[in-house]
């Protein structure tokens, strides 16, 4: 046995699980600007004079690109690791916001917010959760996933009032510039803390842990998974739930203005608290009773 091998047996690898988890939460807190679109949309209508579908097109395209970018980003994360993937995401989101900040053109906003920011959100979101899950035993994966993705849902709690203030103080284009620079720094900075466990790492399972039975590991390839009915059932369930939520999120500020006036951002923030809490609570419950019963509930 070599000295290095002996040292590896004596000193197990340090667990960076909680650092990775909260770094992922922080990345999603920044990328959750998507949920503040209803505030941005109101400013666009006021300052640019856009009407009708123009006000929703950048948001709709961003959601679409976000979804498809996650497929590419997932492959990138598997091959090159979460750090590089999240860094690319931060640069894309920042670049998209910077482009939008320079123009009142519909085309510039379609490219900046719709395509570049959508790509960046897909890359950032895809690289935040997987490395965190790998540091923890199966009995905690629901909680950890809930904590990481809660950042995305919780983002409007601070982004809604911050955007409201920035829009009032600096106008739309300077607000987009400020947010673009801030997101680039935050996402790219936190991305450097993301890491996968070393090869062969196995998370210790607490002896007093009581949880729902965990399914056996399945190392199916993507092509094999695409041939299973269960994949499409889960995809449809997620599509319905996410689609309903995203339709409300894109317009909640406008709806709330009819009764709340300039305080409509509060509705955005309150909805975000429920969104984030639901992710964490559902993760904890799914660890206890299983994913299927949690979905049904």
N, C-alpha and C positions, 0 to 999 in steps of 0.2 A: 504493500500500500504506500503510495507516495504521500509526502507531507501535505500536499494540497487536498488529496482525498480524505486524509485523516481530519484536516481542519473542517472540511465540508460536513463530515459526520458530527463533529463536536458543535459547530456553530451553524444551526439551520438558517436559511435565508430570512432576512428581516421582512416582516409582513408590512407592506406599504398600502394595505387595503383601504384604510380610512382616508389616507392622503389622496389616493386615486379616486375614491368615491366622492369626496367633497370637491376635488378639482373638477370632476365631471359635472357635479351639481352647479359649480360656478360657471362652467362653460355654457351649460343650458340656461342659466339665468341671463346670460348675455344674449344668447341666440333667441330667447323668447320674445324679442322685439316684434316677431310676427304677430303676437297677440295684441300688440298696441296699434295695429294697422288702423283700427276704427278711428283713433285720434289723428293719425297721420292723414287719413282720407279726408277728414273734416277740414284740415289745414290746406290740403290740395284744392279742395272745392272753393275755399275762401280766397286763396292767393293766386291760383292758376286759372280758376274759372272752369275747371273740367266738370262734365256732367255725365249722368247715366253710367253706361258700362265702363267708360274710361276710369272711373273712380275705383272699380273693382278689378280691372284687368291685371294690374301689377301684382295684387294680392293673390288672385286666382292662379296666375302663372307661377308665382313663387311657391304656392302649395303643391302644384303639379311637379315642378322641377325638384323641389325638396324631396318628394316621394321617390322619384326615379333616381335622384342622385344618391339616395341611401343604398341602392343596389351596387352602384359603382364604388361608393365609399366603403361599403362593407368588404368588398374584395380588396380594396386598397389597405384597409385596416388589418385584414388577415395577412397580407403579404409584407407590408412595410411597417406595421405597428401603429398604435393609436396616436403617438406623439406627432408624427409627420402628418397623418391624416387630419387631426384636429388643427394643426398649424395651417394647413392648406385651407381648411374651412374658415379660420379666422381671417386669412388674407382675402378670400373671396367675398365674405360678408362685408369686410371693411372697404374693399374695392368697389363693391356694388353701391354702398351708401355714399362713397365719395363721388362716384359717377352721377348718382341721382342729385347730389348737392350742387352740381355745377350747371344744371339745366332745368328748364321748365318743359322740355320736350317730352311728349308722350313716349316716343321711341327710347329716349334715354332712361326713363323710369322703367320701361318694360325690360330693358337689358340690365339696368343696375339693380333694381329691387326684384324684378321678376326672375331673371336668369342667374345673375352673379350671386345675389344674396340667397336665392333658393338653393343653388349649388353649395354655397358655404354652410347653410344650415344643415343640409343633408350630410356633408362631410363631418361637421362638428358633432351633430347628434349621434351619428353612427359610431363615432370613436369614443364617446363618453361612457356608455354603459358596459360594453363587453369586457374591457380590462378590469373594471371594478368587480364584476361578477366572478372573475377568475381567481380573485384573492380570498373568496369566502366559500364555506361549505354549502351544499344544496339547501340546507335548512334555513339559510338566510338570504337566498337569492331574491325572494320576493321583496323583502325589506330593502335590500341594497338597490335593486332596480327601481323601486318606488322612490327612494331618496334621490337618485341621480336624475330621473325624469321629472321629479317634482320641481326641479329648478326651472324647467321649461314652462311649466304651468304657473309657477309662482312669479315669474319675471314681471308681469304687469303690475304687481304690488308696488314695485319701486319705479318701473318704467312708465307707468301711467301718469303719476304725479310729476315725475322728472320730465317726461315729454311735454306735459301740459305747461310746465314752467318754462322750458326751453323754447317752445313754440311761441309763447307769449312774449318772452324777452328778446329772442333773436330771430324769429321767423322760421319758416320751414327749411329753407336751404342750409342755413347755418346750423340748425338743429341736426340735420342729416350729416353734416360735416363733423360735428362734435360726436355724435353717436358712432359714426364710422371709425373715427380715430380711437375712441374709447373701446369699441368692440374688438378692434384689431389688437390692441395692447392686452386686453383682458383675456381673450380667447387664446391668442398665441402664447401669452405668458403662462396660463394655467395648463396649456397643452404640454409644456415641458415637464410637468409633474405626472403625466400619464405614463404608465408602464405596465407591461404584462409580467406575470410571475415568471421566475426562471423555469427552464424545462424540468419536468418531474415534480414540480411543486404540488403538494396536496394540502389543502386547508384543513386544519384540525376541526373536528366536530365536537362541540361541548357535550360532555356526558349527560348533562341534565336537560338537553334540548328535546322538546316534544314537538313533533311536526307531522304534517301529512306525509303519507308514503310518497317517496320520490321515484319517478320512473327510471328504468334502467337507461344508461347512457346509450345514445344512438348516434353513430358516426356516419350517417347516410350522407351521400354527396348531394349538392344542390339539385342535380338532375333527378336523383331518386326521390327527393322530397317533393319536387314538382309533380311527381306521378302519384302522390298520395292524396286521397279525398280530404283528409284532415287539414292539409295545408290550405286548400281553397275555402274550407269552412271557416277557419281562423281568419283568413284574409277578408272574407265577406263581413264577418263580425266586426273586425277592426275598421273596415271601410265605412260601415254604417255608423259606428260610434264616433269615429273621427270626423266623418263628413258632417254629421249633425252639429258637432261642437264647433268645427271650423266655420260653418255658415253663420252661427251666432256670434262667434268671436270677431269676425270681420265687420260686424255692424252694430255691436252692442253699445258703443258710445253714441252713435246716431239715434238709436232707439231710446237710450236713457236721457238724451238731451230734451226730449219732449216733456219730461216731467222733472228733470233735475237741472236743466240749464248747464251752466259752466261747471257744475260739480259732477258731470256725467262720468268723469274719469274714475270716480269712486266706485261706480258700477263695474268698471273694468277690473279694478283692484279686488273688489269683493268676489267676483267670479273667479279670479285667479287664485284666491285663497282656497275656495272650494275645489278648484281644479287640482291644485297641488296636494291638498289634504286627502282628496280621493285617491290619488296615486300612491301615497304612503300607506294609508289605511288598507287599501286593496292589496298592496304588497304584503303587509303583515298578515292579513287574514288569509291570503293564498298560501303563505307558509304554514299556516295552522290547519286549514281545511282542504287545501288543494286548489289548483288553478280552475278546474271545471266548475266547482261549486261557487267559487268567487265570481266567475263570469256570469253564471246563472243569477246570482244574487244581484 
